[in-house]
Amino acid sequence: MPEMKLGLFFWPAGHHLTAWRHPDATADAGQNMAHMVEMAKLAEEGLFDMFFMADSVSFWRGDLEAMVRDNYGAKIEPFSLMVALSQHTKHLGLVCTATTSFDQPYLLARRFASLDLASGGRAGWNLVTSTHRAEAESFGTQPHMAKSERYRRAREFAHVTRGLWNSFDDDAFPRDKESGVFLDQDKLHILEHEGEHFQVRGPLNVPPSPQGEPVMVQAGSSEDGRELAAETAEVVFGIHQTLEGAQGFYADVKARMAAYGRHPGALKIMPGLMVYVGHDKEAAAEKFEMMQDLIDDRTGIEFLSNRMDFDFSGHDPDGPVPDIEFDNISSSRGQLYLDVARREDLTIRGLWRRVAGARGHMQIVGSPVEVVDFMEEWFTGQACDGFNIMPPLFPHDLRDFNELVVPELQRRGLFRTAYEGTTLRENLGLTRPAWPSGKTGAAKAAE
Ligand SMILES: Cc1cc2nc3c(=O)[nH]c(=O)nc-3n(C[C@H](O)[C@H](O)[C@H](O)COP(=O)(O)O)c2cc1C
């Protein structure tokens, strides 16, 4: 029987919106190295495939109200954290976000290839196109690119990045002291990319890692996002509220892969799941209620305004959610929240109590058996290939997951009892995707 894959979605103090205000929380978790190293080590003890940290290139929305109350705004830059964690772990995949809208493929390819080397082949890149206006404002005064344009650039960006990662055959560096040949030029491939957004000659100046190249991760869910995932992604982090919704997304993205000559098994779909687990249902419910009580009105209003890109501050929290027209900046997340509000007939307050804690992701509250029943139903029902686990409070809920949920998953044969390999690809069961080799150094020299 195939086994599910598990990512640990890291969020400094915990994934619950107001986790940092919990009496037991590490309030400075986003800059506390001892805390972050401990979480990575715990993830490795739990045999998680990877540790994932999200990112943006601004405070989320950038206005003062959000900055004052949001614990995720100011924190360590994730890439730097991944390099540090690579020296404290041996098997755990290390995945973080980088944007295609405000970066350059050569610089990004070089950084991730370096993380891949530093970690012995455990790096992954979560490709995002950046949805927030404040992010565009970090780079100039022009309005943010339209979504279709962002994705066009992302597609070319991904292509160039992979091309650079394929600059060398695995045995391109003989480093032969006797002959003096460090690099075999016949095993060097020069990209010479000339495209709409980028002109990049190559080769990359970082050698390949034990897994060949970093794993491509993505989290977009719009039409453009799905198409790019089908073409380029090896892991997709989803966001779903219902089994049917997740099954539809799973079938849709996997079906699109054939057009790019890809097998459905070459992509692992892992929706986010916030888990409140206790020894029994009552203990889990108690935890859940305590976390929801931490959400005050201002935080709830601020959360919805930020995520839906709509100013709720003048609206009565106990009134209905207004009709909102989403422009190209607004993402599928805003529409998802609006759908939840309409489906469940929620007030503004009801909506934030419903979605803010888990920030729109699926949540489950229950005993170990109930949690694993849920995960098994989604996994065997072709709604996912695994989960991106979001503990509400660190380290408490990660420890509980390791101690209560992992053994039950293993007992049912749904999850590994030891790591399969040392690289992220080996553990995810992914082979390195093919790349049409470019011109070699020798061919270039002959020109
Ligand atoms: C689990 C998960 C993690 C994400 N991480 C980030 C992130 O780190 N940075 C970011 O800008 N967007 C992140 N996103 C947003 C997506 O990249 C994407 O922009 C969003 O889901 C909207 O999809 P669309 O752009 O295809 O409409 C994440 C989404 C999910 C579901």
Ligand as a Chemical Component Dictionary entry (heavy atoms), coordinates in Angstrom:
data_LIG
# 
_chem_comp.id                   LIG 
_chem_comp.type                 NON-POLYMER 
_chem_comp.pdbx_formal_charge   0 
_chem_comp.three_letter_code    LIG 
# 
loop_
_chem_comp_atom.comp_id 
_chem_comp_atom.atom_id 
_chem_comp_atom.alt_atom_id 
_chem_comp_atom.type_symbol 
_chem_comp_atom.charge 
_chem_comp_atom.model_Cartn_x 
_chem_comp_atom.model_Cartn_y 
_chem_comp_atom.model_Cartn_z 
_chem_comp_atom.pdbx_ordinal 
LIG C1  C1  C 0 -0.073 26.078 1.952  1  
LIG C2  C2  C 0 0.097  27.344 1.191  2  
LIG C3  C3  C 0 1.251  28.063 1.346  3  
LIG C4  C4  C 0 1.445  29.260 0.672  4  
LIG N1  N1  N 0 2.588  29.950 0.864  5  
LIG C5  C5  C 0 2.731  31.167 0.300  6  
LIG C6  C6  C 0 3.881  31.951 0.564  7  
LIG O1  O1  O 0 4.764  31.543 1.296  8  
LIG N2  N2  N 0 3.956  33.171 -0.021 9  
LIG C7  C7  C 0 3.013  33.651 -0.870 10 
LIG O2  O2  O 0 3.149  34.754 -1.377 11 
LIG N3  N3  N 0 1.909  32.917 -1.154 12 
LIG C8  C8  C 0 1.762  31.701 -0.580 13 
LIG N4  N4  N 0 0.634  30.959 -0.829 14 
LIG C9  C9  C 0 -0.333 31.497 -1.800 15 
LIG C10 C10 C 0 -0.227 30.804 -3.145 16 
LIG O3  O3  O 0 1.085  30.847 -3.664 17 
LIG C11 C11 C 0 -1.177 31.396 -4.138 18 
LIG O4  O4  O 0 -0.813 32.709 -4.456 19 
LIG C12 C12 C 0 -2.575 31.433 -3.566 20 
LIG O5  O5  O 0 -2.934 30.144 -3.146 21 
LIG C13 C13 C 0 -3.571 31.936 -4.596 22 
LIG O6  O6  O 0 -3.506 31.121 -5.729 23 
LIG P1  P1  P 0 -3.511 31.761 -7.147 24 
LIG O7  O7  O 0 -2.401 32.753 -7.144 25 
LIG O8  O8  O 0 -3.271 30.644 -8.110 26 
LIG O9  O9  O 0 -4.837 32.394 -7.226 27 
LIG C14 C14 C 0 0.437  29.753 -0.183 28 
LIG C15 C15 C 0 -0.731 29.010 -0.354 29 
LIG C16 C16 C 0 -0.921 27.825 0.325  30 
LIG C17 C17 C 0 -2.176 27.058 0.117  31 
# 
loop_
_chem_comp_bond.comp_id 
_chem_comp_bond.atom_id_1 
_chem_comp_bond.atom_id_2 
_chem_comp_bond.value_order 
_chem_comp_bond.pdbx_ordinal 
LIG C1  C2  SING 1  
LIG C2  C3  SING 2  
LIG C2  C16 DOUB 3  
LIG C3  C4  DOUB 4  
LIG C4  N1  SING 5  
LIG C4  C14 SING 6  
LIG N1  C5  DOUB 7  
LIG C5  C6  SING 8  
LIG C5  C8  SING 9  
LIG C6  O1  DOUB 10 
LIG C6  N2  SING 11 
LIG N2  C7  SING 12 
LIG C7  O2  DOUB 13 
LIG C7  N3  SING 14 
LIG N3  C8  DOUB 15 
LIG C8  N4  SING 16 
LIG N4  C9  SING 17 
LIG N4  C14 SING 18 
LIG C9  C10 SING 19 
LIG C10 O3  SING 20 
LIG C10 C11 SING 21 
LIG C11 O4  SING 22 
LIG C11 C12 SING 23 
LIG C12 O5  SING 24 
LIG C12 C13 SING 25 
LIG C13 O6  SING 26 
LIG O6  P1  SING 27 
LIG P1  O7  DOUB 28 
LIG P1  O8  SING 29 
LIG P1  O9  SING 30 
LIG C14 C15 DOUB 31 
LIG C15 C16 SING 32 
LIG C16 C17 SING 33 
# 
